[in-house]
Amino acid sequence: MEKYDEVDLKKVVYDELHLKSPLAQQNNHVNNLYAKHEQRINNLDKKDLVKVVMMSDLHMDWDYLPGADNSCGKPLCCRSDSGPAPTTERTAGKWGDFNCDLN
Protein backbone atom coordinates (compact mmCIF):
# COMPACT_ATOMS: atom_id res chain seq x y z
CA MET A 1 0.00 0.00 0.00
CA GLU A 2 1.34 3.42 -0.96
CA LYS A 3 1.55 6.19 1.59
CA TYR A 4 0.47 9.70 0.69
CA ASP A 5 1.15 12.88 2.62
CA GLU A 6 -1.75 15.24 3.16
CA VAL A 7 -1.17 18.66 1.60
CA ASP A 8 -2.55 21.88 3.07
CA LEU A 9 -3.42 23.76 -0.13
CA LYS A 10 -3.84 27.11 1.66
CA LYS A 11 -0.32 26.80 3.08
CA VAL A 12 1.13 25.90 -0.32
CA VAL A 13 -0.50 28.96 -1.93
CA TYR A 14 0.52 31.19 0.99
CA ASP A 15 4.13 30.02 0.80
CA GLU A 16 4.23 30.54 -2.97
CA LEU A 17 2.76 34.03 -2.78
CA HIS A 18 5.28 35.12 -0.18
CA LEU A 19 8.10 34.40 -2.62
CA LYS A 20 6.87 37.41 -4.62
CA SER A 21 7.64 41.01 -3.74
CA PRO A 22 5.12 42.70 -1.41
CA LEU A 23 4.05 44.98 -4.28
CA ALA A 24 3.25 42.03 -6.57
CA GLN A 25 1.28 40.31 -3.79
CA GLN A 26 -1.44 42.94 -3.98
CA ASN A 27 -4.56 41.86 -5.87
CA ASN A 28 -4.75 45.17 -7.71
CA HIS A 29 -1.07 45.30 -8.72
CA VAL A 30 -1.71 45.16 -12.48
CA ASN A 31 -4.58 47.66 -12.29
CA ASN A 32 -2.31 50.05 -10.39
CA LEU A 33 0.34 49.74 -13.09
CA TYR A 34 -2.19 50.67 -15.77
CA ALA A 35 -3.51 53.61 -13.75
CA LYS A 36 0.03 54.84 -13.09
CA HIS A 37 0.85 54.94 -16.79
CA GLU A 38 -2.58 55.84 -18.18
CA GLN A 39 -1.84 59.58 -18.45
CA ARG A 40 1.49 58.94 -20.15
CA ILE A 41 -0.15 56.55 -22.59
CA ASN A 42 -2.94 59.02 -23.40
CA ASN A 43 -0.34 61.69 -24.19
CA LEU A 44 1.54 59.49 -26.67
CA ASP A 45 1.32 60.19 -30.35
CA LYS A 46 -0.53 57.30 -31.99
CA LYS A 47 2.48 56.64 -34.24
CA ASP A 48 4.51 55.79 -31.10
CA LEU A 49 2.16 52.96 -30.11
CA VAL A 50 3.13 49.39 -30.84
CA LYS A 51 0.78 46.41 -30.83
CA VAL A 52 2.24 43.30 -29.26
CA VAL A 53 0.91 39.76 -29.49
CA MET A 54 2.05 37.20 -26.95
CA MET A 55 1.35 33.58 -27.71
CA SER A 56 2.03 30.68 -25.42
CA ASP A 57 1.41 26.97 -25.41
CA LEU A 58 1.47 26.75 -29.19
CA HIS A 59 0.93 23.32 -30.63
CA MET A 60 0.24 21.80 -34.00
CA ASP A 61 -2.94 19.89 -34.67
CA TRP A 62 -2.09 17.91 -37.77
CA ASP A 63 -5.78 17.13 -38.32
CA TYR A 64 -6.85 20.84 -38.26
CA LEU A 65 -8.78 21.79 -41.39
CA PRO A 66 -9.51 25.42 -42.37
CA GLY A 67 -13.19 25.68 -43.29
CA ALA A 68 -14.24 22.88 -40.92
CA ASP A 69 -17.02 23.40 -38.37
CA ASN A 70 -15.69 25.16 -35.22
CA SER A 71 -18.76 24.17 -33.21
CA CYS A 72 -19.25 20.51 -34.14
CA GLY A 73 -20.43 19.22 -30.75
CA LYS A 74 -17.39 16.98 -30.24
CA PRO A 75 -14.62 17.54 -27.67
CA LEU A 76 -12.33 18.82 -30.48
CA CYS A 77 -13.63 20.65 -33.52
CA CYS A 78 -12.07 22.25 -36.63
CA ARG A 79 -10.77 18.89 -37.73
CA SER A 80 -11.30 16.80 -40.83
CA ASP A 81 -13.97 14.74 -39.00
CA SER A 82 -15.90 17.89 -37.89
CA GLY A 83 -17.57 18.33 -41.26
CA PRO A 84 -17.87 21.54 -43.24
CA ALA A 85 -19.05 24.67 -41.44
CA PRO A 86 -22.77 25.34 -42.01
CA THR A 87 -22.32 29.13 -41.62
CA THR A 88 -19.47 31.63 -41.99
CA GLU A 89 -19.54 32.26 -38.22
CA ARG A 90 -18.73 28.58 -37.60
CA THR A 91 -15.93 28.37 -40.17
CA ALA A 92 -12.46 27.48 -38.86
CA GLY A 93 -9.97 30.10 -40.04
CA LYS A 94 -6.71 29.66 -41.90
CA TRP A 95 -4.54 30.34 -38.82
CA GLY A 96 -6.70 28.67 -36.18
CA ASP A 97 -9.89 29.40 -34.32
CA PHE A 98 -10.56 30.22 -30.66
CA ASN A 99 -13.47 27.75 -30.59
CA CYS A 100 -11.34 24.80 -31.72
CA ASP A 101 -9.78 23.90 -28.38
CA LEU A 102 -11.22 21.35 -25.98
CA ASN A 103 -14.70 22.31 -24.81
C-alpha positions as CSV (number, residue, x, y, z in Angstrom):
1,M,0.0,0.0,0.0
2,E,1.3,3.4,-1.0
3,K,1.5,6.2,1.6
4,Y,0.5,9.7,0.7
5,D,1.2,12.9,2.6
6,E,-1.8,15.2,3.2
7,V,-1.2,18.7,1.6
8,D,-2.5,21.9,3.1
9,L,-3.4,23.8,-0.1
10,K,-3.8,27.1,1.7
11,K,-0.3,26.8,3.1
12,V,1.1,25.9,-0.3
13,V,-0.5,29.0,-1.9
14,Y,0.5,31.2,1.0
15,D,4.1,30.0,0.8
16,E,4.2,30.5,-3.0
17,L,2.8,34.0,-2.8
18,H,5.3,35.1,-0.2
19,L,8.1,34.4,-2.6
20,K,6.9,37.4,-4.6
21,S,7.6,41.0,-3.7
22,P,5.1,42.7,-1.4
23,L,4.1,45.0,-4.3
24,A,3.3,42.0,-6.6
25,Q,1.3,40.3,-3.8
26,Q,-1.4,42.9,-4.0
27,N,-4.6,41.9,-5.9
28,N,-4.7,45.2,-7.7
29,H,-1.1,45.3,-8.7
30,V,-1.7,45.2,-12.5
31,N,-4.6,47.7,-12.3
32,N,-2.3,50.1,-10.4
33,L,0.3,49.7,-13.1
34,Y,-2.2,50.7,-15.8
35,A,-3.5,53.6,-13.8
36,K,0.0,54.8,-13.1
37,H,0.9,54.9,-16.8
38,E,-2.6,55.8,-18.2
39,Q,-1.8,59.6,-18.5
40,R,1.5,58.9,-20.2
41,I,-0.2,56.5,-22.6
42,N,-2.9,59.0,-23.4
43,N,-0.3,61.7,-24.2
44,L,1.5,59.5,-26.7
45,D,1.3,60.2,-30.3
46,K,-0.5,57.3,-32.0
47,K,2.5,56.6,-34.2
48,D,4.5,55.8,-31.1
49,L,2.2,53.0,-30.1
50,V,3.1,49.4,-30.8
51,K,0.8,46.4,-30.8
52,V,2.2,43.3,-29.3
53,V,0.9,39.8,-29.5
54,M,2.0,37.2,-26.9
55,M,1.4,33.6,-27.7
56,S,2.0,30.7,-25.4
57,D,1.4,27.0,-25.4
58,L,1.5,26.8,-29.2
59,H,0.9,23.3,-30.6
60,M,0.2,21.8,-34.0
61,D,-2.9,19.9,-34.7
62,W,-2.1,17.9,-37.8
63,D,-5.8,17.1,-38.3
64,Y,-6.8,20.8,-38.3
65,L,-8.8,21.8,-41.4
66,P,-9.5,25.4,-42.4
67,G,-13.2,25.7,-43.3
68,A,-14.2,22.9,-40.9
69,D,-17.0,23.4,-38.4
70,N,-15.7,25.2,-35.2
71,S,-18.8,24.2,-33.2
72,C,-19.2,20.5,-34.1
73,G,-20.4,19.2,-30.8
74,K,-17.4,17.0,-30.2
75,P,-14.6,17.5,-27.7
76,L,-12.3,18.8,-30.5
77,C,-13.6,20.6,-33.5
78,C,-12.1,22.3,-36.6
79,R,-10.8,18.9,-37.7
80,S,-11.3,16.8,-40.8
81,D,-14.0,14.7,-39.0
82,S,-15.9,17.9,-37.9
83,G,-17.6,18.3,-41.3
84,P,-17.9,21.5,-43.2
85,A,-19.1,24.7,-41.4
86,P,-22.8,25.3,-42.0
87,T,-22.3,29.1,-41.6
88,T,-19.5,31.6,-42.0
89,E,-19.5,32.3,-38.2
90,R,-18.7,28.6,-37.6
91,T,-15.9,28.4,-40.2
92,A,-12.5,27.5,-38.9
93,G,-10.0,30.1,-40.0
94,K,-6.7,29.7,-41.9
95,W,-4.5,30.3,-38.8
96,G,-6.7,28.7,-36.2
97,D,-9.9,29.4,-34.3
98,F,-10.6,30.2,-30.7
99,N,-13.5,27.8,-30.6
100,C,-11.3,24.8,-31.7
101,D,-9.8,23.9,-28.4
102,L,-11.2,21.3,-26.0
103,N,-14.7,22.3,-24.8
